Amino acid sequence: MPTSETKEQNLEELGLAVERHSIDHIPASQRHGSVTSLFTIWFGANMHMTTIVTGALGTILGLPLPWALLALLLGNLFGAVFMALHSAQGPKLGIPQMIQSRAQFGFHGAILPLILVVLMYLGFFASSTVLGGGALAAWTGLGFVPATIILSVVVTVLSVYGYWAIHRLERIFSVIAFIAFIYLTIRLFTVHDVGAAWHGGAVSPGLFMLILSIAATWQITYAPYVADYSRYLPENTSIRAAFWWTYGGSVLATVWMMAMGAVAAAVAGDTFHSGSSAFIVDLAPGIVHPVVSGVIVFGVVAANVLNLYGIFMSATTTLTAIRPFKVTGTVRAVMTVVLAVIGTTIGILGQGNFVHNLTNFILFLAYFLIPWTAINLADFYWVRKERYDLKAIFDPAGLYGSVNWRTMIAYLVAVAAEIPFMSTDFYTGGLVDRLGGADIAWIVGLVIAAALYVALMRPVVRAEAR
């Protein structure tokens, strides 16, 4: 007869019970599942309006359509390498992505990148809430605010149920979204004269690099939570398999949606800019509008549940480092609700000037998150080479210490090195004009953080091994 624990685990894996684990290590007895699930979770996570609107920035900001599509393609192909490398860490370690940062930054030192990640998730949660609330309001006739709240409640419930419920949701949505967007893509090219928008013209290298950077950063900003969704896979899962299933799902969906956004903005102009969800819905005949609206709303739920789950995991890692506590089901639910309320409020208050705010938000995050991802990946693949003391990750007096100042130096020097190359509305670095307006700060941060970390930490790790 199956035990009550076995029954609970079976319900959990069906998405019908609250996930029992949070930031703790997943034991071998509960490590199973198929690596192919990484394709559907990252495919489904990107098939939504926020991805489309991000791609539309390519033509809204002034690139000719062919060049915008090329920049979006190259950015995604490059950026997804990093997020997929993080995904491969999950099966090997069996812990969430950000708690693993304690091995590089120290038990308390990891709080620095964790706070940045929480802010990132709140921003993405809020921006997706704006689009989802608008889509649900248009679909149901509700006002924007009540529609947004209803959507957030659904996302909150799914986030509380956790890992297995999210995987099941993304699997179902991937199929629905694939069928729906095949139809909408065909409609986009048959209802509108895309050929008329297909022209070259003068191309600003700086603007091209900006759009490439936005696409690359879109992928890289998944890095702080990508391993959260692979950590239940068996430890013997191939790194190569985890990498390619993640990479394939994310790149295929994101390039498709961003390209759709760039084309839509090119053929529609201000019509798309002022009502992106309405434009996509109107691609279909009136009788199909409710179905398309439903898919858009479903897509926002599929994306935002990852954001909220990520906020919970990162906030829990931060708070337990400051004051240890047990993450019970009740604690999990209360924390998730509080975080959802904060994110929803930000979305409702900041709905104006959405595209402009989204651009600045994505680029600003890159300056701080890319040095982190470079350090984390350099440590996992080059310095410690997948070998970690998992008990020490949960011990402030353990091997990794409270604060690793070598890592802090590498991180802060990399961020400082980015400053002359930054290009934002509130600050432009002194070297940006010399580069034709191109923002290459994220490339500088990536290279310097990785190189400096490896140089500073390799001798220490070799001494640890002896």
ROGULUM-698609 format. One record per residue (C-alpha): residue in one letter; chain; x negated, y, z negated. Coordinates in steps of 0.05 Angstrom, whole numbers, plus 32768, in hexadecimal, padded with zeros to 4 digits. Example, Ala and Ser with C-alpha at 12.3 -4.5 7.8 and 13.67 -1.06 7.14 Angstrom:
REM ROGULUM-698609
{A, A, {7F0A, 7FA6, 7F64}}
{S, A, {7EEF, 7FEB, 7F71}}
***
This chain:
REM ROGULUM-698609
{M, A, {8000, 8000, 8000}}
{P, A, {7FE5, 8045, 8011}}
{T, A, {7FD4, 8070, 7FD5}}
{S, A, {7FF3, 80B4, 7FC9}}
{E, A, {7FB1, 80D4, 7FDD}}
{T, A, {7FB1, 80AD, 801E}}
{K, A, {7FF9, 80C3, 802C}}
{E, A, {7FE7, 810B, 801D}}
{Q, A, {7FAB, 8107, 804C}}
{N, A, {7FD6, 80EA, 8083}}
{L, A, {8009, 8122, 807B}}
{E, A, {7FD1, 8155, 807B}}
{E, A, {7FB5, 813A, 80BC}}
{L, A, {7FFA, 813F, 80DC}}
{G, A, {7FFB, 8188, 80C7}}
{L, A, {8034, 817B, 8095}}
{A, A, {800D, 8187, 8055}}
{V, A, {7FE0, 81BF, 803C}}
{E, A, {7F97, 81B2, 804A}}
{R, A, {7F74, 819C, 800A}}
{H, A, {7F2E, 81B4, 801B}}
{S, A, {7F18, 81FC, 8022}}
{I, A, {7ECF, 8210, 801F}}
{D, A, {7EB7, 81CE, 8001}}
{H, A, {7E93, 8197, 8025}}
{I, A, {7EBE, 8165, 804C}}
{P, A, {7EAC, 811E, 8035}}
{A, A, {7E9B, 80E8, 8068}}
{S, A, {7EDC, 80C2, 8058}}
{Q, A, {7F05, 80FD, 8072}}
{R, A, {7ED9, 810D, 80AF}}
{H, A, {7EFC, 80F6, 80EE}}
{G, A, {7F1F, 8110, 812C}}
{S, A, {7F0B, 8117, 8175}}
{V, A, {7ED8, 8148, 818E}}
{T, A, {7F06, 8157, 81C9}}
{S, A, {7F33, 817C, 8198}}
{L, A, {7F00, 81B4, 819A}}
{F, A, {7F14, 81C2, 81E2}}
{T, A, {7F5E, 81CC, 81D3}}
{I, A, {7F52, 81F6, 8195}}
{W, A, {7F26, 8228, 81B9}}
{F, A, {7F4F, 8226, 81F9}}
{G, A, {7F8F, 8234, 81D3}}
{A, A, {7F6E, 8268, 81A7}}
{N, A, {7F5D, 8293, 81E4}}
{M, A, {7F9C, 828D, 820D}}
{H, A, {7FBF, 82CC, 81F4}}
{M, A, {7FCB, 8316, 8200}}
{T, A, {7F90, 8331, 81D9}}
{T, A, {7F61, 830C, 8208}}
{I, A, {7F87, 8328, 8244}}
{V, A, {7F84, 836F, 8229}}
{T, A, {7F39, 8368, 821B}}
{G, A, {7F2D, 8352, 8263}}
{A, A, {7F56, 838C, 827C}}
{L, A, {7F22, 83BB, 825E}}
{G, A, {7EF6, 83A9, 8299}}
{T, A, {7F21, 83CF, 82CA}}
{I, A, {7F42, 8400, 8299}}
{L, A, {7EFD, 841C, 8288}}
{G, A, {7EEB, 8424, 82D1}}
{L, A, {7EC8, 83E8, 82EF}}
{P, A, {7EDE, 83D2, 8335}}
{L, A, {7F04, 8390, 832F}}
{P, A, {7ECE, 8362, 834D}}
{W, A, {7E99, 837F, 831E}}
{A, A, {7EC7, 837B, 82E2}}
{L, A, {7ED4, 8331, 82EF}}
{L, A, {7E8A, 8324, 82F6}}
{A, A, {7E7A, 8348, 82B5}}
{L, A, {7EB0, 8322, 8290}}
{L, A, {7E99, 82E0, 82AB}}
{L, A, {7E4F, 82EA, 829A}}
{G, A, {7E5F, 8305, 8255}}
{N, A, {7E8A, 82C9, 8243}}
{L, A, {7E5A, 8296, 8260}}
{F, A, {7E22, 82B5, 8236}}
{G, A, {7E48, 82C4, 81F6}}
{A, A, {7E69, 8280, 81F1}}
{V, A, {7E25, 825E, 81EC}}
{F, A, {7E1D, 8279, 81A6}}
{M, A, {7E63, 8269, 818D}}
{A, A, {7E5E, 8222, 81A8}}
{L, A, {7E1B, 8218, 8186}}
{H, A, {7E3D, 822B, 8145}}
{S, A, {7E75, 81FA, 8153}}
{A, A, {7E42, 81C1, 8155}}
{Q, A, {7E2E, 81D2, 810D}}
{G, A, {7E71, 81BE, 80F1}}
{P, A, {7E6C, 8172, 80F8}}
{K, A, {7E24, 8171, 80E1}}
{L, A, {7E30, 8196, 80A0}}
{G, A, {7E7A, 818D, 8091}}
{I, A, {7E81, 81D3, 8073}}
{P, A, {7E9F, 8214, 808C}}
{Q, A, {7E74, 8241, 80B7}}
{M, A, {7E69, 827C, 8089}}
{I, A, {7E59, 8256, 8049}}
{Q, A, {7E1F, 8237, 8070}}
{S, A, {7E03, 827E, 8074}}
{R, A, {7DEE, 8275, 802C}}
{A, A, {7DB5, 824A, 8045}}
{Q, A, {7D99, 8286, 806B}}
{F, A, {7DAF, 82C2, 8041}}
{G, A, {7DB2, 82A3, 7FFC}}
{F, A, {7DEE, 8293, 7FD0}}
{H, A, {7DFF, 82DC, 7FC2}}
{G, A, {7DDB, 82F9, 7FFE}}
{A, A, {7E0E, 82D9, 802D}}
{I, A, {7E42, 8308, 8011}}
{L, A, {7E28, 833F, 8040}}
{P, A, {7E39, 831C, 8082}}
{L, A, {7E77, 82FF, 8062}}
{I, A, {7E94, 8344, 8054}}
{L, A, {7E88, 8357, 809D}}
{V, A, {7EAA, 8318, 80B4}}
{V, A, {7EE7, 8324, 8089}}
{L, A, {7EED, 836A, 80A7}}
{M, A, {7EE6, 834C, 80EC}}
{Y, A, {7F1E, 831A, 80E1}}
{L, A, {7F4B, 834F, 80C4}}
{G, A, {7F3F, 8379, 8102}}
{F, A, {7F4E, 8341, 8132}}
{F, A, {7F8A, 832C, 8109}}
{A, A, {7FA5, 8373, 810A}}
{S, A, {7F9A, 837D, 8155}}
{S, A, {7FBB, 833B, 8166}}
{T, A, {7FF4, 834D, 8137}}
{V, A, {8001, 838D, 8160}}
{L, A, {8008, 8366, 81A1}}
{G, A, {802F, 832D, 8181}}
{G, A, {805F, 835B, 815D}}
{G, A, {806C, 8381, 819D}}
{A, A, {8078, 8341, 81C4}}
{L, A, {80A7, 8324, 8190}}
{A, A, {80CD, 8365, 818B}}
{A, A, {80D6, 8366, 81D7}}
{W, A, {80EB, 831D, 81D7}}
{T, A, {811E, 8321, 819E}}
{G, A, {8134, 836A, 819D}}
{L, A, {8119, 8373, 8156}}
{G, A, {80F3, 83B1, 8142}}
{F, A, {80A7, 83AF, 8145}}
{V, A, {809D, 83AD, 80FA}}
{P, A, {80CD, 8374, 80E9}}
{A, A, {80B4, 834D, 8125}}
{T, A, {806C, 8356, 810F}}
{I, A, {807C, 833F, 80C8}}
{I, A, {80A1, 8301, 80E1}}
{L, A, {8066, 82EF, 810D}}
{S, A, {8036, 82F8, 80D3}}
{V, A, {8060, 82CC, 80A6}}
{V, A, {805C, 8293, 80D9}}
{V, A, {8011, 829C, 80DF}}
{T, A, {8009, 829C, 8094}}
{V, A, {802F, 825B, 808A}}
{L, A, {8005, 8238, 80BF}}
{S, A, {7FC5, 8254, 80A2}}
{V, A, {7FD7, 823A, 805C}}
{Y, A, {7FE1, 81F4, 807A}}
{G, A, {7F9C, 81FA, 8098}}
{Y, A, {7F6D, 81D2, 80C3}}
{W, A, {7F98, 8199, 80DD}}
{A, A, {7FD6, 81C4, 80E8}}
{I, A, {7FAC, 81F6, 810F}}
{H, A, {7F8E, 81BF, 813B}}
{R, A, {7FD3, 81A3, 814A}}
{L, A, {7FEF, 81E8, 815A}}
{E, A, {7FB6, 81F8, 818A}}
{R, A, {7FBD, 81B4, 81AC}}
{I, A, {8007, 81C1, 81BA}}
{F, A, {7FFD, 8209, 81CF}}
{S, A, {7FC4, 81F8, 81FE}}
{V, A, {7FF3, 81CE, 8229}}
{I, A, {802A, 8202, 8228}}
{A, A, {7FFB, 823C, 8236}}
{F, A, {7FD9, 8218, 8270}}
{I, A, {801B, 820C, 8293}}
{A, A, {8036, 8252, 8285}}
{F, A, {7FF8, 8278, 829A}}
{I, A, {7FEE, 824F, 82D9}}
{Y, A, {8033, 8268, 82ED}}
{L, A, {8025, 82B0, 82D7}}
{T, A, {7FE2, 82B2, 82FB}}
{I, A, {8004, 829C, 833C}}
{R, A, {8039, 82D1, 8331}}
{L, A, {8005, 8306, 8325}}
{F, A, {7FE4, 82F8, 8368}}
{T, A, {8025, 82F1, 838F}}
{V, A, {804E, 8329, 8371}}
{H, A, {8016, 835D, 8373}}
{D, A, {7FE5, 8371, 83AA}}
{V, A, {7FA5, 835B, 8389}}
{G, A, {7F80, 8362, 83CB}}
{A, A, {7F8B, 83AD, 83C9}}
{A, A, {7F68, 83B1, 8385}}
{W, A, {7F2D, 8386, 839D}}
{H, A, {7EF9, 83B9, 83B0}}
{G, A, {7EB1, 83C8, 839D}}
{G, A, {7E9B, 8410, 8395}}
{A, A, {7E69, 8431, 8368}}
{V, A, {7E57, 8408, 832B}}
{S, A, {7E3A, 8425, 82EB}}
{P, A, {7E06, 83F5, 82CE}}
{G, A, {7E17, 840F, 8289}}
{L, A, {7E61, 8401, 8291}}
{F, A, {7E53, 83BD, 82AF}}
{M, A, {7E28, 83AD, 8272}}
{L, A, {7E5E, 83C7, 8244}}
{I, A, {7E93, 8398, 8260}}
{L, A, {7E61, 835E, 825F}}
{S, A, {7E52, 836E, 8217}}
{I, A, {7E9C, 8370, 8204}}
{A, A, {7EA6, 832B, 8223}}
{A, A, {7E68, 830D, 8202}}
{T, A, {7E7B, 832B, 81BF}}
{W, A, {7EC1, 830E, 81C5}}
{Q, A, {7EA1, 82C9, 81C5}}
{I, A, {7E6D, 82D8, 8190}}
{T, A, {7EA0, 82F3, 815F}}
{Y, A, {7EBC, 82AC, 815B}}
{A, A, {7E78, 8295, 8140}}
{P, A, {7E86, 82A2, 80F5}}
{Y, A, {7EC1, 8271, 80F5}}
{V, A, {7EB7, 8242, 812F}}
{A, A, {7E99, 820A, 8104}}
{D, A, {7ED6, 820E, 80D6}}
{Y, A, {7EFD, 81E8, 810B}}
{S, A, {7EC9, 81B1, 8117}}
{R, A, {7EB5, 81A2, 80D0}}
{Y, A, {7EE4, 8166, 80C8}}
{L, A, {7EC5, 8142, 8104}}
{P, A, {7E98, 8106, 80F4}}
{E, A, {7E4F, 8117, 80E4}}
{N, A, {7E37, 80ED, 811E}}
{T, A, {7E5D, 8119, 8150}}
{S, A, {7E2D, 812C, 8187}}
{I, A, {7E14, 8175, 8186}}
{R, A, {7E18, 8174, 81D1}}
{A, A, {7E60, 815D, 81D2}}
{A, A, {7E76, 818F, 819D}}
{F, A, {7E53, 81C6, 81C4}}
{W, A, {7E71, 81B7, 8208}}
{W, A, {7EB8, 81AA, 81F1}}
{T, A, {7EB7, 81EC, 81CB}}
{Y, A, {7E94, 8212, 8203}}
{G, A, {7EC2, 81F7, 8239}}
{G, A, {7F03, 8206, 8214}}
{S, A, {7EEE, 824C, 8200}}
{V, A, {7ECF, 8262, 8242}}
{L, A, {7F06, 8246, 826E}}
{A, A, {7F3E, 8268, 8247}}
{T, A, {7F1A, 82A9, 823B}}
{V, A, {7F01, 82B4, 8282}}
{W, A, {7F46, 82A3, 829D}}
{M, A, {7F6B, 82D3, 826E}}
{M, A, {7F39, 830B, 8274}}
{A, A, {7F38, 8306, 82BF}}
{M, A, {7F84, 8308, 82BF}}
{G, A, {7F81, 8347, 8295}}
{A, A, {7F4E, 8369, 82C2}}
{V, A, {7F78, 8359, 8300}}
{A, A, {7FB9, 836F, 82DE}}
{A, A, {7F9B, 83B1, 82C9}}
{A, A, {7F7E, 83BC, 830F}}
{V, A, {7FC1, 83B2, 8332}}
{A, A, {7FED, 83D2, 82FE}}
{G, A, {7FC4, 840D, 82E3}}
{D, A, {7FE8, 8435, 82AE}}
{T, A, {8023, 8404, 82AF}}
{F, A, {7FF7, 83CE, 8291}}
{H, A, {7FD3, 83FD, 8263}}
{S, A, {8013, 8415, 8242}}
{G, A, {8036, 83D1, 823E}}
{S, A, {8009, 8395, 8248}}
{S, A, {8038, 8360, 822B}}
{A, A, {8073, 837C, 8253}}
{F, A, {804A, 837A, 8294}}
{I, A, {8038, 8330, 8289}}
{V, A, {8080, 831F, 8279}}
{D, A, {8099, 8344, 82B7}}
{L, A, {806D, 8319, 82E4}}
{A, A, {80A4, 82E4, 82DC}}
{P, A, {80EC, 82EB, 82F5}}
{G, A, {811D, 8306, 82C2}}
{I, A, {813A, 82C2, 82B2}}
{V, A, {80F5, 82AA, 829C}}
{H, A, {80E5, 82E6, 8271}}
{P, A, {80F9, 82C6, 822F}}
{V, A, {80CC, 828A, 823D}}
{V, A, {8090, 82B6, 824E}}
{S, A, {809C, 82E1, 8211}}
{G, A, {809F, 82A3, 81E6}}
{V, A, {805C, 828B, 8202}}
{I, A, {803C, 82CF, 81F3}}
{V, A, {8056, 82CE, 81AC}}
{F, A, {803F, 8286, 81A3}}
{G, A, {7FFB, 829A, 81BD}}
{V, A, {7FF4, 82D1, 8189}}
{V, A, {8006, 829F, 8153}}
{A, A, {7FD2, 826E, 816E}}
{A, A, {7F9C, 82A4, 816D}}
{N, A, {7FAE, 82C6, 812D}}
{V, A, {7FB2, 8288, 8102}}
{L, A, {7F67, 827E, 810F}}
{N, A, {7F5A, 82C6, 80FA}}
{L, A, {7F81, 82BF, 80B9}}
{Y, A, {7F63, 827B, 80A9}}
{G, A, {7F1F, 829A, 80B5}}
{I, A, {7F2E, 82D4, 8087}}
{F, A, {7F43, 82A4, 8050}}
{M, A, {7F05, 8278, 8058}}
{S, A, {7ED5, 82B3, 8058}}
{A, A, {7EF8, 82D8, 801F}}
{T, A, {7EF7, 8298, 7FF6}}
{T, A, {7EAD, 828E, 8002}}
{T, A, {7EA0, 82D6, 7FED}}
{L, A, {7ECB, 82D5, 7FAE}}
{T, A, {7EB3, 8292, 7F95}}
{A, A, {7E6B, 82AB, 7F9B}}
{I, A, {7E7D, 82E6, 7F6E}}
{R, A, {7EA8, 82BE, 7F3D}}
{P, A, {7EB1, 8273, 7F46}}
{F, A, {7EF9, 8258, 7F46}}
{K, A, {7F1E, 821B, 7F5F}}
{V, A, {7F44, 8225, 7FA0}}
{T, A, {7F86, 8202, 7F92}}
{G, A, {7FC1, 8201, 7FC1}}
{T, A, {7FE0, 823B, 7F9B}}
{V, A, {7FA1, 8264, 7F9E}}
{R, A, {7F9B, 8256, 7FE8}}
{A, A, {7FE3, 826C, 7FF5}}
{V, A, {7FDE, 82AC, 7FCC}}
{M, A, {7F9B, 82C1, 7FEB}}
{T, A, {7FB5, 82B4, 8031}}
{V, A, {7FF4, 82DC, 8025}}
{V, A, {7FCE, 8317, 8009}}
{L, A, {7F9D, 8317, 8043}}
{A, A, {7FD6, 8311, 8075}}
{V, A, {7FF9, 834D, 8056}}
{I, A, {7FBA, 8377, 805B}}
{G, A, {7FAE, 8363, 80A4}}
{T, A, {7FF6, 836F, 80B7}}
{T, A, {7FF7, 83B3, 8097}}
{I, A, {7FB8, 83C7, 80BC}}
{G, A, {7FD8, 83B0, 80FE}}
{I, A, {8018, 83D7, 80F2}}
{L, A, {7FF4, 8417, 80DE}}
{G, A, {7FC0, 8413, 8116}}
{Q, A, {7FEC, 8401, 8151}}
{G, A, {7FDF, 8443, 8175}}
{N, A, {7FA6, 8449, 81A8}}
{F, A, {7F9E, 83FD, 81A6}}
{V, A, {7F6F, 83F2, 81E2}}
{H, A, {7F3F, 8428, 81CC}}
{N, A, {7F3C, 840E, 8185}}
{L, A, {7F33, 83C7, 819C}}
{T, A, {7EF7, 83DA, 81C8}}
{N, A, {7ED3, 83FE, 8190}}
{F, A, {7EE3, 83C8, 815D}}
{I, A, {7EC6, 838F, 8187}}
{L, A, {7E87, 83B5, 8198}}
{F, A, {7E7C, 83CE, 8151}}
{L, A, {7E80, 8387, 8134}}
{A, A, {7E4C, 836E, 8165}}
{Y, A, {7E16, 839A, 8147}}
{F, A, {7E1D, 8376, 8104}}
{L, A, {7E33, 8330, 8117}}
{I, A, {7E01, 8320, 814E}}
{P, A, {7DC4, 8324, 8120}}
{W, A, {7DE9, 82F6, 80F1}}
{T, A, {7DF8, 82C3, 8127}}
{A, A, {7DB0, 82C6, 8140}}
{I, A, {7D96, 82B7, 80F9}}
{N, A, {7DC8, 8280, 80EC}}
{L, A, {7DBA, 825B, 812D}}
{A, A, {7D6F, 8265, 8128}}
{D, A, {7D70, 8246, 80E4}}
{F, A, {7D9C, 820A, 80F8}}
{Y, A, {7D79, 81F8, 8139}}
{W, A, {7D31, 8211, 8132}}
{V, A, {7D1E, 821C, 80E9}}
{R, A, {7D43, 81E8, 80BE}}
{K, A, {7D58, 81BE, 80F9}}
{E, A, {7D9B, 81A6, 80DD}}
{R, A, {7D7E, 8192, 809A}}
{Y, A, {7DA0, 81B3, 805E}}
{D, A, {7DAA, 81A7, 8014}}
{L, A, {7DF6, 81AB, 8011}}
{K, A, {7DF8, 81AB, 7FC5}}
{A, A, {7DC9, 81E7, 7FC3}}
{I, A, {7DF8, 820E, 7FF1}}
{F, A, {7E2B, 820D, 7FB8}}
{D, A, {7DF8, 821C, 7F81}}
{P, A, {7DE1, 8264, 7F73}}
{A, A, {7DA3, 8248, 7F50}}
{G, A, {7D95, 8216, 7F88}}
{L, A, {7D61, 8210, 7FBF}}
{Y, A, {7D7C, 824C, 7FE7}}
{G, A, {7D7B, 827C, 7FAC}}
{S, A, {7DA7, 82B8, 7F9F}}
{V, A, {7D8E, 82E7, 7FD5}}
{N, A, {7D5D, 82D5, 800C}}
{W, A, {7D38, 8317, 8018}}
{R, A, {7D12, 82FD, 8054}}
{T, A, {7D55, 82F1, 8077}}
{M, A, {7D6E, 8335, 8060}}
{I, A, {7D31, 8356, 807E}}
{A, A, {7D3B, 8332, 80C1}}
{Y, A, {7D85, 8344, 80C1}}
{L, A, {7D7D, 838E, 80AE}}
{V, A, {7D42, 8399, 80DC}}
{A, A, {7D6A, 837C, 8116}}
{V, A, {7DA6, 83A9, 8107}}
{A, A, {7D78, 83E5, 8102}}
{A, A, {7D57, 83D3, 8144}}
{E, A, {7D9B, 83D5, 8165}}
{I, A, {7DA9, 841D, 8151}}
{P, A, {7D84, 8440, 818C}}
{F, A, {7DAB, 8414, 81BD}}
{M, A, {7DF0, 841C, 819E}}
{S, A, {7E27, 843D, 81C7}}
{T, A, {7E67, 844D, 81A2}}
{D, A, {7E99, 8486, 819D}}
{F, A, {7E7B, 849D, 815C}}
{Y, A, {7E31, 8491, 816B}}
{T, A, {7E05, 848A, 81A9}}
{G, A, {7DBD, 8473, 81A1}}
{G, A, {7D84, 849A, 81BF}}
{L, A, {7D72, 8464, 81F2}}
{V, A, {7DB7, 8459, 820F}}
{D, A, {7DB3, 8491, 8243}}
{R, A, {7D6F, 8477, 825B}}
{L, A, {7D90, 8434, 8268}}
{G, A, {7DC7, 8452, 8293}}
{G, A, {7DFA, 8450, 825A}}
{A, A, {7DF1, 8405, 824E}}
{D, A, {7DFB, 83EB, 8208}}
{I, A, {7DC7, 83B4, 81FD}}
{A, A, {7DC5, 83B9, 81B1}}
{W, A, {7DE3, 8374, 81A9}}
{I, A, {7DAB, 8355, 81D3}}
{V, A, {7D76, 8379, 81AA}}
{G, A, {7D96, 8362, 8169}}
{L, A, {7D9B, 831A, 8182}}
{V, A, {7D51, 8315, 8196}}
{I, A, {7D33, 833B, 815B}}
{A, A, {7D5D, 8318, 8125}}
{A, A, {7D4D, 82D2, 813F}}
{A, A, {7D02, 82E0, 814B}}
{L, A, {7CF7, 8303, 8108}}
{Y, A, {7D1E, 82CF, 80E0}}
{V, A, {7CF7, 8295, 80FF}}
{A, A, {7CB5, 82B9, 80F1}}
{L, A, {7CC7, 82C8, 80A9}}
{M, A, {7CE9, 8287, 8096}}
{R, A, {7CC2, 824F, 80B8}}
{P, A, {7C89, 8251, 8086}}
{V, A, {7CBA, 824F, 804C}}
{V, A, {7CE1, 8214, 8068}}
{R, A, {7CA1, 81EE, 8076}}
{A, A, {7C8D, 81F9, 802E}}
{E, A, {7CD2, 81E0, 8017}}
{A, A, {7CC9, 81A1, 8040}}
{R, A, {7C86, 8192, 801E}}
***
